[in-house]
Amino acid sequence: MNLAEIQSFRQVGRRLRNAREAHGLTLPAVASTCGLAISELVRIENGQLLGFKQVAKNTLSNAEIYAKALDVELGNAGRQYSGNT
């Protein structure tokens, strides 16, 4: 995973946090809507990843689930991860 991919995850996280706050939603409310744990939502919002390929792919999938719950389109920012480490 390179620096650009890490920065992309951080951008996605900031965007999702901003959208959640703009909708006036709490983390527990979004967690109950999308079925993800609050800890996973916090990890996504903070752009935290582990250096393992599968974890990064799972985080991206979860970010897409989170975005869908907020009715937010991730666009290219959410698809930049190539899966290469």
C-alpha positions as CSV (number, residue, x, y, z in Angstrom):
1,M,0.0,0.0,0.0
2,N,1.5,3.3,-1.0
3,L,1.1,6.8,0.4
4,A,-1.5,7.9,-2.1
5,E,-3.8,4.9,-1.2
6,I,-3.5,5.7,2.5
7,Q,-4.3,9.4,1.8
8,S,-7.3,8.2,-0.3
9,F,-8.7,6.2,2.7
10,R,-8.3,9.2,4.9
11,Q,-10.2,11.4,2.4
12,V,-13.0,8.9,2.3
13,G,-13.1,8.8,6.1
14,R,-13.3,12.6,6.4
15,R,-16.0,12.7,3.7
16,L,-18.1,10.2,5.5
17,R,-17.7,11.9,8.9
18,N,-18.7,15.2,7.4
19,A,-21.7,13.7,5.7
20,R,-22.8,11.9,8.9
21,E,-22.5,15.1,10.9
22,A,-24.3,17.1,8.2
23,H,-27.2,14.7,8.4
24,G,-27.2,15.2,12.2
25,L,-26.5,11.4,12.8
26,T,-24.6,9.8,15.6
27,L,-22.3,6.8,15.2
28,P,-24.8,4.5,17.0
29,A,-27.6,5.6,14.6
30,V,-25.5,4.9,11.5
31,A,-24.2,1.6,13.0
32,S,-27.8,0.4,13.5
33,T,-28.7,1.5,9.9
34,C,-25.8,-0.1,8.1
35,G,-25.0,-3.1,10.4
36,L,-21.4,-2.2,11.1
37,A,-19.9,-1.9,14.6
38,I,-19.3,1.6,15.9
39,S,-15.6,0.7,16.2
40,E,-15.5,0.0,12.5
41,L,-17.2,3.3,11.6
42,V,-14.7,5.1,13.8
43,R,-11.8,3.3,12.1
44,I,-13.2,4.2,8.7
45,E,-13.7,7.9,9.7
46,N,-10.2,8.1,11.0
47,G,-8.8,6.4,7.8
48,Q,-7.1,3.7,9.9
49,L,-5.9,0.7,8.1
50,L,-3.7,-2.2,8.8
51,G,-1.0,-3.2,6.4
52,F,-2.7,-6.4,5.2
53,K,-4.2,-6.5,1.8
54,Q,-7.4,-8.3,2.9
55,V,-8.0,-5.9,5.8
56,A,-7.7,-2.9,3.4
57,K,-10.2,-4.5,0.9
58,N,-12.6,-5.2,3.8
59,T,-12.3,-1.7,5.1
60,L,-13.1,-0.3,1.6
61,S,-16.1,-2.6,1.4
62,N,-17.3,-1.4,4.8
63,A,-16.7,2.2,3.8
64,E,-19.0,1.6,0.8
65,I,-21.6,0.2,3.1
66,Y,-21.3,3.2,5.3
67,A,-21.5,5.6,2.4
68,K,-24.7,3.8,1.2
69,A,-26.3,4.2,4.6
70,L,-25.6,8.0,4.3
71,D,-26.6,8.1,0.7
72,V,-23.1,9.4,-0.3
73,E,-21.3,8.4,-3.5
74,L,-17.7,7.7,-2.9
75,G,-16.7,8.0,-6.5
76,N,-13.1,7.5,-7.5
77,A,-11.8,8.2,-4.0
78,G,-13.2,5.0,-2.7
79,R,-12.0,3.0,-5.7
80,Q,-8.3,4.0,-5.8
81,Y,-7.1,1.1,-3.7
82,S,-5.4,-1.3,-6.1
83,G,-5.0,-4.2,-3.7
84,N,-1.2,-4.2,-4.2
85,T,1.1,-4.0,-1.2
